[in-house]
Amino acid sequence: MPDVFYKECWHIVGERKVEEVLKVLNGGETLVGWNDTNIVLITKVLANRLKKILPEAFSNTQSAFVPERLITDEGS
């Protein structure tokens, strides 16, 4: 589920979600799709961290993958 769902509905689903997570952490069975969810969350964390360093990692003339840089920018 998207994060906005949890933000808006935590008062409804929060207690059950905490129970499920603790059950898995304490050796319980992993739910179907659990690994997929973890991979998506890890990818999102990595992408958000990379956003901060991408402008410094690429030359000023590189525009791909750098937010707010356009291919038409001259790279001054």
N, CA, C and O atoms as a Tripos MOL2 file, in Angstrom:
@<TRIPOS>MOLECULE
protein
  304   303    76     0     0
PROTEIN
NO_CHARGES

@<TRIPOS>ATOM
      1 N           0.8450   -1.1790    0.0000 N.3       1 MET1
      2 CA          0.0000    0.0000    0.0000 C.3       1 MET1
      3 C           0.8920    1.2440    0.0000 C.2       1 MET1
      4 O           1.9790    1.2320    0.5780 O.2       1 MET1
      5 N           0.4430    2.2840   -0.6300 N.am      2 PRO2
      6 CA          1.2370    3.5240   -0.6150 C.3       2 PRO2
      7 C           1.2810    4.1350    0.7870 C.2       2 PRO2
      8 O           0.4030    3.8910    1.6150 O.2       2 PRO2
      9 N           2.3060    4.9220    1.0280 N.am      3 ASP3
     10 CA          2.4840    5.5040    2.3570 C.3       3 ASP3
     11 C           1.3170    6.3810    2.7790 C.2       3 ASP3
     12 O           1.0080    6.4690    3.9680 O.2       3 ASP3
     13 N           0.6700    7.0280    1.8250 N.am      4 VAL4
     14 CA         -0.4630    7.9000    2.1700 C.3       4 VAL4
     15 C          -1.5920    7.0800    2.8000 C.2       4 VAL4
     16 O          -2.3090    7.5800    3.6660 O.2       4 VAL4
     17 N          -1.7530    5.8290    2.3720 N.am      5 PHE5
     18 CA         -2.7580    4.9600    2.9800 C.3       5 PHE5
     19 C          -2.4720    4.7830    4.4710 C.2       5 PHE5
     20 O          -3.3660    4.9320    5.3050 O.2       5 PHE5
     21 N          -1.2170    4.4640    4.7980 N.am      6 TYR6
     22 CA         -0.8720    4.2560    6.2020 C.3       6 TYR6
     23 C          -0.9880    5.5340    7.0130 C.2       6 TYR6
     24 O          -1.3940    5.4960    8.1750 O.2       6 TYR6
     25 N          -0.6390    6.6570    6.4200 N.am      7 LYS7
     26 CA         -0.7540    7.9330    7.1290 C.3       7 LYS7
     27 C          -2.2080    8.2470    7.4650 C.2       7 LYS7
     28 O          -2.5190    8.7020    8.5650 O.2       7 LYS7
     29 N          -3.0880    7.9980    6.5030 N.am      8 GLU8
     30 CA         -4.4970    8.3300    6.6890 C.3       8 GLU8
     31 C          -5.2530    7.2850    7.5180 C.2       8 GLU8
     32 O          -6.2080    7.6230    8.2180 O.2       8 GLU8
     33 N          -4.8340    6.0280    7.4410 N.am      9 CYS9
     34 CA         -5.6100    4.9370    8.0520 C.3       9 CYS9
     35 C          -4.8830    4.2250    9.1890 C.2       9 CYS9
     36 O          -5.3020    3.1460    9.6080 O.2       9 CYS9
     37 N          -3.8010    4.8140    9.6940 N.am     10 TRP10
     38 CA         -3.0300    4.1350   10.7240 C.3      10 TRP10
     39 C          -3.8870    3.8150   11.9460 C.2      10 TRP10
     40 O          -3.7110    2.7720   12.5770 O.2      10 TRP10
     41 N          -4.7950    4.6960   12.2720 N.am     11 HIS11
     42 CA         -5.6610    4.4640   13.4360 C.3      11 HIS11
     43 C          -6.5380    3.2260   13.2440 C.2      11 HIS11
     44 O          -7.0410    2.6740   14.2230 O.2      11 HIS11
     45 N          -6.7290    2.7870   12.0170 N.am     12 ILE12
     46 CA         -7.5290    1.6030   11.7270 C.3      12 ILE12
     47 C          -6.6470    0.3620   11.5890 C.2      12 ILE12
     48 O          -6.9670   -0.6850   12.1530 O.2      12 ILE12
     49 N          -5.5500    0.4650   10.8520 N.am     13 VAL13
     50 CA         -4.7340   -0.7130   10.5110 C.3      13 VAL13
     51 C          -3.4370   -0.8250   11.3030 C.2      13 VAL13
     52 O          -2.7730   -1.8600   11.2460 O.2      13 VAL13
     53 N          -3.0680    0.2040   12.0300 N.am     14 GLY14
     54 CA         -1.7700    0.2610   12.6850 C.3      14 GLY14
     55 C          -1.4810   -0.8800   13.6400 C.2      14 GLY14
     56 O          -0.4220   -1.5030   13.5660 O.2      14 GLY14
     57 N          -2.4120   -1.1550   14.5310 N.am     15 GLU15
     58 CA         -2.1850   -2.2020   15.5230 C.3      15 GLU15
     59 C          -1.9750   -3.5630   14.8510 C.2      15 GLU15
     60 O          -1.0860   -4.3210   15.2380 O.2      15 GLU15
     61 N          -2.7840   -3.8600   13.8650 N.am     16 ARG16
     62 CA         -2.6640   -5.1480   13.1550 C.3      16 ARG16
     63 C          -1.3470   -5.2240   12.3840 C.2      16 ARG16
     64 O          -0.7060   -6.2740   12.3490 O.2      16 ARG16
     65 N          -0.9450   -4.1200   11.7720 N.am     17 LYS17
     66 CA          0.3060   -4.1000   11.0030 C.3      17 LYS17
     67 C           1.5000   -4.3300   11.9230 C.2      17 LYS17
     68 O           2.4140   -5.0760   11.5730 O.2      17 LYS17
     69 N           1.5040   -3.7050   13.0790 N.am     18 VAL18
     70 CA          2.5880   -3.8970   14.0510 C.3      18 VAL18
     71 C           2.6370   -5.3570   14.4830 C.2      18 VAL18
     72 O           3.7190   -5.9320   14.5890 O.2      18 VAL18
     73 N           1.4840   -5.9590   14.7320 N.am     19 GLU19
     74 CA          1.4380   -7.3790   15.1050 C.3      19 GLU19
     75 C           2.0460   -8.2610   14.0260 C.2      19 GLU19
     76 O           2.8160   -9.1730   14.3280 O.2      19 GLU19
     77 N           1.7050   -7.9930   12.7640 N.am     20 GLU20
     78 CA          2.2340   -8.7910   11.6530 C.3      20 GLU20
     79 C           3.7470   -8.6770   11.5430 C.2      20 GLU20
     80 O           4.4380   -9.6790   11.3620 O.2      20 GLU20
     81 N           4.2540   -7.4690   11.6510 N.am     21 VAL21
     82 CA          5.6970   -7.2420   11.5380 C.3      21 VAL21
     83 C           6.4300   -7.9330   12.6880 C.2      21 VAL21
     84 O           7.4450   -8.5940   12.4660 O.2      21 VAL21
     85 N           5.9300   -7.7860   13.9000 N.am     22 LEU22
     86 CA          6.5770   -8.4290   15.0530 C.3      22 LEU22
     87 C           6.5420   -9.9510   14.9360 C.2      22 LEU22
     88 O           7.4910  -10.6290   15.3280 O.2      22 LEU22
     89 N           5.4620  -10.4760   14.4040 N.am     23 LYS23
     90 CA          5.3580  -11.9230   14.2190 C.3      23 LYS23
     91 C           6.4560  -12.4260   13.2810 C.2      23 LYS23
     92 O           7.0900  -13.4440   13.5620 O.2      23 LYS23
     93 N           6.6830  -11.7280   12.1810 N.am     24 VAL24
     94 CA          7.7310  -12.1120   11.2260 C.3      24 VAL24
     95 C           9.1080  -11.9600   11.8670 C.2      24 VAL24
     96 O           9.9570  -12.8390   11.7270 O.2      24 VAL24
     97 N           9.3300  -10.8590   12.5640 N.am     25 LEU25
     98 CA         10.6250  -10.6170   13.1970 C.3      25 LEU25
     99 C          10.9430  -11.6380   14.2810 C.2      25 LEU25
    100 O          12.1100  -11.9010   14.5720 O.2      25 LEU25
    101 N           9.9220  -12.2020   14.8660 N.am     26 ASN26
    102 CA         10.1130  -13.2070   15.9140 C.3      26 ASN26
    103 C          10.0850  -14.6320   15.3760 C.2      26 ASN26
    104 O           9.8530  -15.5770   16.1300 O.2      26 ASN26
    105 N          10.3210  -14.7900   14.0720 N.am     27 GLY27
    106 CA         10.4480  -16.1190   13.4880 C.3      27 GLY27
    107 C           9.1990  -16.6730   12.8590 C.2      27 GLY27
    108 O           9.1760  -17.8350   12.4510 O.2      27 GLY27
    109 N           8.1660  -15.8780   12.7700 N.am     28 GLY28
    110 CA          6.9300  -16.3400   12.1400 C.3      28 GLY28
    111 C           7.0730  -16.4420   10.6330 C.2      28 GLY28
    112 O           8.0890  -16.0550   10.0560 O.2      28 GLY28
    113 N           6.0430  -16.9650   10.0190 N.am     29 GLU29
    114 CA          6.0460  -17.1450    8.5700 C.3      29 GLU29
    115 C           5.9980  -15.7940    7.8600 C.2      29 GLU29
    116 O           5.2710  -14.8900    8.2720 O.2      29 GLU29
    117 N           6.7750  -15.6700    6.7950 N.am     30 THR30
    118 CA          6.7730  -14.4570    5.9880 C.3      30 THR30
    119 C           5.5420  -14.4430    5.1060 C.2      30 THR30
    120 O           5.2090  -15.4470    4.4770 O.2      30 THR30
    121 N           4.8770  -13.3250    5.0590 N.am     31 LEU31
    122 CA          3.6760  -13.1920    4.2510 C.3      31 LEU31
    123 C           4.0140  -13.1730    2.7590 C.2      31 LEU31
    124 O           5.1060  -12.7600    2.3680 O.2      31 LEU31
    125 N           3.0730  -13.6220    1.9340 N.am     32 VAL32
    126 CA          3.2570  -13.5880    0.4820 C.3      32 VAL32
    127 C           3.4440  -12.1310    0.0550 C.2      32 VAL32
    128 O           2.6770  -11.2600    0.4660 O.2      32 VAL32
    129 N           4.4450  -11.8680   -0.7570 N.am     33 GLY33
    130 CA          4.7060  -10.5110   -1.2340 C.3      33 GLY33
    131 C           5.5710   -9.6740   -0.3050 C.2      33 GLY33
    132 O           5.9250   -8.5430   -0.6390 O.2      33 GLY33
    133 N           5.9140  -10.2180    0.8560 N.am     34 TRP34
    134 CA          6.7130   -9.4630    1.8370 C.3      34 TRP34
    135 C           8.0450   -9.0300    1.2410 C.2      34 TRP34
    136 O           8.4460   -7.8760    1.3910 O.2      34 TRP34
    137 N           8.7330   -9.9470    0.5660 N.am     35 ASN35
    138 CA         10.0280   -9.6160   -0.0360 C.3      35 ASN35
    139 C           9.8940   -8.5520   -1.1080 C.2      35 ASN35
    140 O          10.7500   -7.6750   -1.2210 O.2      35 ASN35
    141 N           8.8260   -8.6200   -1.8990 N.am     36 ASP36
    142 CA          8.5950   -7.6010   -2.9200 C.3      36 ASP36
    143 C           8.4590   -6.2210   -2.2830 C.2      36 ASP36
    144 O           9.0120   -5.2370   -2.7720 O.2      36 ASP36
    145 N           7.7220   -6.1700   -1.1970 N.am     37 THR37
    146 CA          7.5270   -4.9000   -0.4820 C.3      37 THR37
    147 C           8.8520   -4.3680    0.0440 C.2      37 THR37
    148 O           9.1350   -3.1760   -0.0730 O.2      37 THR37
    149 N           9.6630   -5.2450    0.6230 N.am     38 ASN38
    150 CA         10.9640   -4.8210    1.1520 C.3      38 ASN38
    151 C          11.8680   -4.2990    0.0510 C.2      38 ASN38
    152 O          12.5610   -3.3000    0.2440 O.2      38 ASN38
    153 N          11.8740   -4.9580   -1.1020 N.am     39 ILE39
    154 CA         12.7160   -4.5140   -2.2130 C.3      39 ILE39
    155 C          12.2880   -3.1350   -2.6840 C.2      39 ILE39
    156 O          13.1350   -2.2840   -2.9570 O.2      39 ILE39
    157 N          10.9920   -2.9040   -2.7810 N.am     40 VAL40
    158 CA         10.4940   -1.5900   -3.2030 C.3      40 VAL40
    159 C          10.8980   -0.5130   -2.1980 C.2      40 VAL40
    160 O          11.3230    0.5730   -2.5930 O.2      40 VAL40
    161 N          10.7690   -0.8020   -0.9130 N.am     41 LEU41
    162 CA         11.1430    0.1780    0.1120 C.3      41 LEU41
    163 C          12.6420    0.4800    0.0850 C.2      41 LEU41
    164 O          13.0490    1.6360    0.2040 O.2      41 LEU41
    165 N          13.4540   -0.5560   -0.0700 N.am     42 ILE42
    166 CA         14.9050   -0.3580   -0.1500 C.3      42 ILE42
    167 C          15.2580    0.4850   -1.3620 C.2      42 ILE42
    168 O          16.0660    1.4090   -1.2680 O.2      42 ILE42
    169 N          14.6490    0.1650   -2.5090 N.am     43 THR43
    170 CA         14.8960    0.9360   -3.7390 C.3      43 THR43
    171 C          14.5080    2.3970   -3.5520 C.2      43 THR43
    172 O          15.2150    3.2950   -4.0100 O.2      43 THR43
    173 N          13.3800    2.6370   -2.8770 N.am     44 LYS44
    174 CA         12.9290    4.0140   -2.6560 C.3      44 LYS44
    175 C          13.9000    4.7830   -1.7620 C.2      44 LYS44
    176 O          14.2030    5.9470   -2.0250 O.2      44 LYS44
    177 N          14.3800    4.1390   -0.7200 N.am     45 VAL45
    178 CA         15.3520    4.7790    0.1840 C.3      45 VAL45
    179 C          16.6280    5.1200   -0.5790 C.2      45 VAL45
    180 O          17.1480    6.2290   -0.4610 O.2      45 VAL45
    181 N          17.1300    4.1670   -1.3620 N.am     46 LEU46
    182 CA         18.3460    4.4130   -2.1430 C.3      46 LEU46
    183 C          18.1550    5.5580   -3.1380 C.2      46 LEU46
    184 O          19.0160    6.4290   -3.2680 O.2      46 LEU46
    185 N          17.0280    5.5470   -3.8310 N.am     47 ALA47
    186 CA         16.7580    6.6030   -4.8170 C.3      47 ALA47
    187 C          16.6970    7.9710   -4.1520 C.2      47 ALA47
    188 O          17.2430    8.9390   -4.6800 O.2      47 ALA47
    189 N          16.0400    8.0610   -3.0050 N.am     48 ASN48
    190 CA         15.9400    9.3470   -2.3110 C.3      48 ASN48
    191 C          17.3020    9.8360   -1.8190 C.2      48 ASN48
    192 O          17.5690   11.0380   -1.8240 O.2      48 ASN48
    193 N          18.1560    8.9180   -1.3980 N.am     49 ARG49
    194 CA         19.5010    9.3220   -0.9600 C.3      49 ARG49
    195 C          20.3690    9.7320   -2.1460 C.2      49 ARG49
    196 O          21.1490   10.6790   -2.0520 O.2      49 ARG49
    197 N          20.2310    9.0230   -3.2490 N.am     50 LEU50
    198 CA         21.0170    9.3610   -4.4420 C.3      50 LEU50
    199 C          20.6320   10.7190   -5.0180 C.2      50 LEU50
    200 O          21.4780   11.4150   -5.5790 O.2      50 LEU50
    201 N          19.3690   11.1000   -4.8850 N.am     51 LYS51
    202 CA         18.9120   12.4000   -5.3950 C.3      51 LYS51
    203 C          19.7640   13.5350   -4.8450 C.2      51 LYS51
    204 O          20.0140   14.5260   -5.5320 O.2      51 LYS51
    205 N          20.2050   13.3830   -3.6060 N.am     52 LYS52
    206 CA         20.9630   14.4500   -2.9520 C.3      52 LYS52
    207 C          22.3710   14.6010   -3.5110 C.2      52 LYS52
    208 O          22.9180   15.7040   -3.5040 O.2      52 LYS52
    209 N          22.9690   13.5110   -3.9960 N.am     53 ILE53
    210 CA         24.3530   13.5900   -4.4630 C.3      53 ILE53
    211 C          24.5010   13.5800   -5.9760 C.2      53 ILE53
    212 O          25.5920   13.8370   -6.4860 O.2      53 ILE53
    213 N          23.4330   13.2920   -6.7020 N.am     54 LEU54
    214 CA         23.5410   13.2220   -8.1620 C.3      54 LEU54
    215 C          24.0650   14.5100   -8.8000 C.2      54 LEU54
    216 O          24.9130   14.4360   -9.6890 O.2      54 LEU54
    217 N          23.5960   15.6760   -8.3830 N.am     55 PRO55
    218 CA         24.1220   16.8880   -9.0180 C.3      55 PRO55
    219 C          25.6450   17.0230   -8.9130 C.2      55 PRO55
    220 O          26.2770   17.5510   -9.8280 O.2      55 PRO55
    221 N          26.2410   16.5550   -7.8170 N.am     56 GLU56
    222 CA         27.6860   16.6300   -7.6560 C.3      56 GLU56
    223 C          28.4110   15.4740   -8.3390 C.2      56 GLU56
    224 O          29.5880   15.5910   -8.6800 O.2      56 GLU56
    225 N          27.7160   14.3670   -8.5370 N.am     57 ALA57
    226 CA         28.3440   13.1780   -9.1070 C.3      57 ALA57
    227 C          28.5150   13.2690  -10.6200 C.2      57 ALA57
    228 O          29.3650   12.5800  -11.1840 O.2      57 ALA57
    229 N          27.7320   14.1000  -11.2780 N.am     58 PHE58
    230 CA         27.8040   14.2320  -12.7270 C.3      58 PHE58
    231 C          28.2770   15.6250  -13.1040 C.2      58 PHE58
    232 O          28.0690   16.5840  -12.3620 O.2      58 PHE58
    233 N          28.9030   15.7260  -14.2410 N.am     59 SER59
    234 CA         29.3690   17.0360  -14.7080 C.3      59 SER59
    235 C          28.1700   17.9390  -14.9860 C.2      59 SER59
    236 O          27.0400   17.4700  -15.1200 O.2      59 SER59
    237 N          28.4330   19.2270  -15.0690 N.am     60 ASN60
    238 CA         27.3630   20.1990  -15.3160 C.3      60 ASN60
    239 C          26.6980   19.9900  -16.6650 C.2      60 ASN60
    240 O          25.5550   20.4050  -16.8570 O.2      60 ASN60
    241 N          27.3880   19.3560  -17.6010 N.am     61 THR61
    242 CA         26.7980   19.1390  -18.9230 C.3      61 THR61
    243 C          25.9060   17.9060  -18.9630 C.2      61 THR61
    244 O          25.1740   17.7060  -19.9320 O.2      61 THR61
    245 N          25.9540   17.0810  -17.9320 N.am     62 GLN62
    246 CA         25.1090   15.8840  -17.8760 C.3      62 GLN62
    247 C          23.7380   16.2660  -17.3330 C.2      62 GLN62
    248 O          23.6410   16.8670  -16.2630 O.2      62 GLN62
    249 N          22.6830   15.9250  -18.0560 N.am     63 SER63
    250 CA         21.3490   16.2760  -17.5820 C.3      63 SER63
    251 C          20.5090   15.0650  -17.1980 C.2      63 SER63
    252 O          19.5680   15.1940  -16.4150 O.2      63 SER63
    253 N          20.8280   13.9020  -17.7280 N.am     64 ALA64
    254 CA         20.0270   12.7170  -17.4220 C.3      64 ALA64
    255 C          20.1480   12.3520  -15.9480 C.2      64 ALA64
    256 O          21.2410   12.3950  -15.3840 O.2      64 ALA64
    257 N          19.0710   12.0070  -15.3450 N.am     65 PHE65
    258 CA         18.9870   11.5450  -13.9570 C.3      65 PHE65
    259 C          19.2270   12.6440  -12.9230 C.2      65 PHE65
    260 O          19.2620   12.3530  -11.7280 O.2      65 PHE65
    261 N          19.3920   13.8750  -13.3410 N.am     66 VAL66
    262 CA         19.6310   14.9660  -12.3950 C.3      66 VAL66
    263 C          18.3940   15.8600  -12.3790 C.2      66 VAL66
    264 O          18.0990   16.5270  -13.3700 O.2      66 VAL66
    265 N          17.6680   15.8770  -11.2580 N.am     67 PRO67
    266 CA         16.4700   16.7080  -11.1800 C.3      67 PRO67
    267 C          16.7720   18.1700  -11.4640 C.2      67 PRO67
    268 O          17.8200   18.6870  -11.0770 O.2      67 PRO67
    269 N          15.8570   18.8200  -12.1330 N.am     68 GLU68
    270 CA         15.9180   20.2450  -12.4510 C.3      68 GLU68
    271 C          16.9890   20.6070  -13.4720 C.2      68 GLU68
    272 O          17.2380   21.7910  -13.6970 O.2      68 GLU68
    273 N          17.6250   19.6280  -14.0910 N.am     69 ARG69
    274 CA         18.5410   19.9000  -15.2040 C.3      69 ARG69
    275 C          17.8650   19.4530  -16.4820 C.2      69 ARG69
    276 O          17.3070   18.3580  -16.5570 O.2      69 ARG69
    277 N          17.9200   20.3000  -17.4720 N.am     70 LEU70
    278 CA         17.3420   19.9750  -18.7530 C.3      70 LEU70
    279 C          18.4310   19.7290  -19.7770 C.2      70 LEU70
    280 O          19.5390   20.2490  -19.6490 O.2      70 LEU70
    281 N          18.1220   18.9390  -20.7930 N.am     71 ILE71
    282 CA         19.1020   18.6470  -21.8380 C.3      71 ILE71
    283 C          19.4900   19.9310  -22.5720 C.2      71 ILE71
    284 O          20.5630   20.0000  -23.1710 O.2      71 ILE71
    285 N          18.6230   20.9530  -22.5310 N.am     72 THR72
    286 CA         18.9130   22.2150  -23.1940 C.3      72 THR72
    287 C          19.7940   23.1390  -22.3700 C.2      72 THR72
    288 O          20.2600   24.1600  -22.8750 O.2      72 THR72
    289 N          20.0320   22.7930  -21.0950 N.am     73 ASP73
    290 CA         20.9370   23.5820  -20.2580 C.3      73 ASP73
    291 C          22.3520   23.4970  -20.8180 C.2      73 ASP73
    292 O          22.7720   22.4460  -21.3030 O.2      73 ASP73
    293 N          23.0840   24.6050  -20.7490 N.am     74 GLU74
    294 CA         24.4390   24.6360  -21.2990 C.3      74 GLU74
    295 C          25.4860   24.1360  -20.3110 C.2      74 GLU74
    296 O          26.6270   23.9010  -20.7080 O.2      74 GLU74
    297 N          25.1450   23.9680  -19.0630 N.am     75 GLY75
    298 CA         26.1140   23.4530  -18.0880 C.3      75 GLY75
    299 C          27.1250   24.4730  -17.6300 C.2      75 GLY75
    300 O          28.3030   24.1550  -17.4650 O.2      75 GLY75
    301 N          26.6820   25.6850  -17.4250 N.am     76 SER76
    302 CA         27.6100   26.7320  -16.9800 C.3      76 SER76
    303 C          27.9580   26.6120  -15.5350 C.2      76 SER76
    304 O          28.7280   27.4210  -15.0160 O.2      76 SER76
@<TRIPOS>BOND
     1     1     2 1
     2     2     3 1
     3     3     4 2
     4     3     5 am
     5     5     6 1
     6     6     7 1
     7     7     8 2
     8     7     9 am
     9     9    10 1
    10    10    11 1
    11    11    12 2
    12    11    13 am
    13    13    14 1
    14    14    15 1
    15    15    16 2
    16    15    17 am
    17    17    18 1
    18    18    19 1
    19    19    20 2
    20    19    21 am
    21    21    22 1
    22    22    23 1
    23    23    24 2
    24    23    25 am
    25    25    26 1
    26    26    27 1
    27    27    28 2
    28    27    29 am
    29    29    30 1
    30    30    31 1
    31    31    32 2
    32    31    33 am
    33    33    34 1
    34    34    35 1
    35    35    36 2
    36    35    37 am
    37    37    38 1
    38    38    39 1
    39    39    40 2
    40    39    41 am
    41    41    42 1
    42    42    43 1
    43    43    44 2
    44    43    45 am
    45    45    46 1
    46    46    47 1
    47    47    48 2
    48    47    49 am
    49    49    50 1
    50    50    51 1
    51    51    52 2
    52    51    53 am
    53    53    54 1
    54    54    55 1
    55    55    56 2
    56    55    57 am
    57    57    58 1
    58    58    59 1
    59    59    60 2
    60    59    61 am
    61    61    62 1
    62    62    63 1
    63    63    64 2
    64    63    65 am
    65    65    66 1
    66    66    67 1
    67    67    68 2
    68    67    69 am
    69    69    70 1
    70    70    71 1
    71    71    72 2
    72    71    73 am
    73    73    74 1
    74    74    75 1
    75    75    76 2
    76    75    77 am
    77    77    78 1
    78    78    79 1
    79    79    80 2
    80    79    81 am
    81    81    82 1
    82    82    83 1
    83    83    84 2
    84    83    85 am
    85    85    86 1
    86    86    87 1
    87    87    88 2
    88    87    89 am
    89    89    90 1
    90    90    91 1
    91    91    92 2
    92    91    93 am
    93    93    94 1
    94    94    95 1
    95    95    96 2
    96    95    97 am
    97    97    98 1
    98    98    99 1
    99    99   100 2
   100    99   101 am
   101   101   102 1
   102   102   103 1
   103   103   104 2
   104   103   105 am
   105   105   106 1
   106   106   107 1
   107   107   108 2
   108   107   109 am
   109   109   110 1
   110   110   111 1
   111   111   112 2
   112   111   113 am
   113   113   114 1
   114   114   115 1
   115   115   116 2
   116   115   117 am
   117   117   118 1
   118   118   119 1
   119   119   120 2
   120   119   121 am
   121   121   122 1
   122   122   123 1
   123   123   124 2
   124   123   125 am
   125   125   126 1
   126   126   127 1
   127   127   128 2
   128   127   129 am
   129   129   130 1
   130   130   131 1
   131   131   132 2
   132   131   133 am
   133   133   134 1
   134   134   135 1
   135   135   136 2
   136   135   137 am
   137   137   138 1
   138   138   139 1
   139   139   140 2
   140   139   141 am
   141   141   142 1
   142   142   143 1
   143   143   144 2
   144   143   145 am
   145   145   146 1
   146   146   147 1
   147   147   148 2
   148   147   149 am
   149   149   150 1
   150   150   151 1
   151   151   152 2
   152   151   153 am
   153   153   154 1
   154   154   155 1
   155   155   156 2
   156   155   157 am
   157   157   158 1
   158   158   159 1
   159   159   160 2
   160   159   161 am
   161   161   162 1
   162   162   163 1
   163   163   164 2
   164   163   165 am
   165   165   166 1
   166   166   167 1
   167   167   168 2
   168   167   169 am
   169   169   170 1
   170   170   171 1
   171   171   172 2
   172   171   173 am
   173   173   174 1
   174   174   175 1
   175   175   176 2
   176   175   177 am
   177   177   178 1
   178   178   179 1
   179   179   180 2
   180   179   181 am
   181   181   182 1
   182   182   183 1
   183   183   184 2
   184   183   185 am
   185   185   186 1
   186   186   187 1
   187   187   188 2
   188   187   189 am
   189   189   190 1
   190   190   191 1
   191   191   192 2
   192   191   193 am
   193   193   194 1
   194   194   195 1
   195   195   196 2
   196   195   197 am
   197   197   198 1
   198   198   199 1
   199   199   200 2
   200   199   201 am
   201   201   202 1
   202   202   203 1
   203   203   204 2
   204   203   205 am
   205   205   206 1
   206   206   207 1
   207   207   208 2
   208   207   209 am
   209   209   210 1
   210   210   211 1
   211   211   212 2
   212   211   213 am
   213   213   214 1
   214   214   215 1
   215   215   216 2
   216   215   217 am
   217   217   218 1
   218   218   219 1
   219   219   220 2
   220   219   221 am
   221   221   222 1
   222   222   223 1
   223   223   224 2
   224   223   225 am
   225   225   226 1
   226   226   227 1
   227   227   228 2
   228   227   229 am
   229   229   230 1
   230   230   231 1
   231   231   232 2
   232   231   233 am
   233   233   234 1
   234   234   235 1
   235   235   236 2
   236   235   237 am
   237   237   238 1
   238   238   239 1
   239   239   240 2
   240   239   241 am
   241   241   242 1
   242   242   243 1
   243   243   244 2
   244   243   245 am
   245   245   246 1
   246   246   247 1
   247   247   248 2
   248   247   249 am
   249   249   250 1
   250   250   251 1
   251   251   252 2
   252   251   253 am
   253   253   254 1
   254   254   255 1
   255   255   256 2
   256   255   257 am
   257   257   258 1
   258   258   259 1
   259   259   260 2
   260   259   261 am
   261   261   262 1
   262   262   263 1
   263   263   264 2
   264   263   265 am
   265   265   266 1
   266   266   267 1
   267   267   268 2
   268   267   269 am
   269   269   270 1
   270   270   271 1
   271   271   272 2
   272   271   273 am
   273   273   274 1
   274   274   275 1
   275   275   276 2
   276   275   277 am
   277   277   278 1
   278   278   279 1
   279   279   280 2
   280   279   281 am
   281   281   282 1
   282   282   283 1
   283   283   284 2
   284   283   285 am
   285   285   286 1
   286   286   287 1
   287   287   288 2
   288   287   289 am
   289   289   290 1
   290   290   291 1
   291   291   292 2
   292   291   293 am
   293   293   294 1
   294   294   295 1
   295   295   296 2
   296   295   297 am
   297   297   298 1
   298   298   299 1
   299   299   300 2
   300   299   301 am
   301   301   302 1
   302   302   303 1
   303   303   304 2
@<TRIPOS>SUBSTRUCTURE
     1 MET1         2 RESIDUE 1 A MET
     2 PRO2         6 RESIDUE 1 A PRO
     3 ASP3        10 RESIDUE 1 A ASP
     4 VAL4        14 RESIDUE 1 A VAL
     5 PHE5        18 RESIDUE 1 A PHE
     6 TYR6        22 RESIDUE 1 A TYR
     7 LYS7        26 RESIDUE 1 A LYS
     8 GLU8        30 RESIDUE 1 A GLU
     9 CYS9        34 RESIDUE 1 A CYS
    10 TRP10       38 RESIDUE 1 A TRP
    11 HIS11       42 RESIDUE 1 A HIS
    12 ILE12       46 RESIDUE 1 A ILE
    13 VAL13       50 RESIDUE 1 A VAL
    14 GLY14       54 RESIDUE 1 A GLY
    15 GLU15       58 RESIDUE 1 A GLU
    16 ARG16       62 RESIDUE 1 A ARG
    17 LYS17       66 RESIDUE 1 A LYS
    18 VAL18       70 RESIDUE 1 A VAL
    19 GLU19       74 RESIDUE 1 A GLU
    20 GLU20       78 RESIDUE 1 A GLU
    21 VAL21       82 RESIDUE 1 A VAL
    22 LEU22       86 RESIDUE 1 A LEU
    23 LYS23       90 RESIDUE 1 A LYS
    24 VAL24       94 RESIDUE 1 A VAL
    25 LEU25       98 RESIDUE 1 A LEU
    26 ASN26      102 RESIDUE 1 A ASN
    27 GLY27      106 RESIDUE 1 A GLY
    28 GLY28      110 RESIDUE 1 A GLY
    29 GLU29      114 RESIDUE 1 A GLU
    30 THR30      118 RESIDUE 1 A THR
    31 LEU31      122 RESIDUE 1 A LEU
    32 VAL32      126 RESIDUE 1 A VAL
    33 GLY33      130 RESIDUE 1 A GLY
    34 TRP34      134 RESIDUE 1 A TRP
    35 ASN35      138 RESIDUE 1 A ASN
    36 ASP36      142 RESIDUE 1 A ASP
    37 THR37      146 RESIDUE 1 A THR
    38 ASN38      150 RESIDUE 1 A ASN
    39 ILE39      154 RESIDUE 1 A ILE
    40 VAL40      158 RESIDUE 1 A VAL
    41 LEU41      162 RESIDUE 1 A LEU
    42 ILE42      166 RESIDUE 1 A ILE
    43 THR43      170 RESIDUE 1 A THR
    44 LYS44      174 RESIDUE 1 A LYS
    45 VAL45      178 RESIDUE 1 A VAL
    46 LEU46      182 RESIDUE 1 A LEU
    47 ALA47      186 RESIDUE 1 A ALA
    48 ASN48      190 RESIDUE 1 A ASN
    49 ARG49      194 RESIDUE 1 A ARG
    50 LEU50      198 RESIDUE 1 A LEU
    51 LYS51      202 RESIDUE 1 A LYS
    52 LYS52      206 RESIDUE 1 A LYS
    53 ILE53      210 RESIDUE 1 A ILE
    54 LEU54      214 RESIDUE 1 A LEU
    55 PRO55      218 RESIDUE 1 A PRO
    56 GLU56      222 RESIDUE 1 A GLU
    57 ALA57      226 RESIDUE 1 A ALA
    58 PHE58      230 RESIDUE 1 A PHE
    59 SER59      234 RESIDUE 1 A SER
    60 ASN60      238 RESIDUE 1 A ASN
    61 THR61      242 RESIDUE 1 A THR
    62 GLN62      246 RESIDUE 1 A GLN
    63 SER63      250 RESIDUE 1 A SER
    64 ALA64      254 RESIDUE 1 A ALA
    65 PHE65      258 RESIDUE 1 A PHE
    66 VAL66      262 RESIDUE 1 A VAL
    67 PRO67      266 RESIDUE 1 A PRO
    68 GLU68      270 RESIDUE 1 A GLU
    69 ARG69      274 RESIDUE 1 A ARG
    70 LEU70      278 RESIDUE 1 A LEU
    71 ILE71      282 RESIDUE 1 A ILE
    72 THR72      286 RESIDUE 1 A THR
    73 ASP73      290 RESIDUE 1 A ASP
    74 GLU74      294 RESIDUE 1 A GLU
    75 GLY75      298 RESIDUE 1 A GLY
    76 SER76      302 RESIDUE 1 A SER
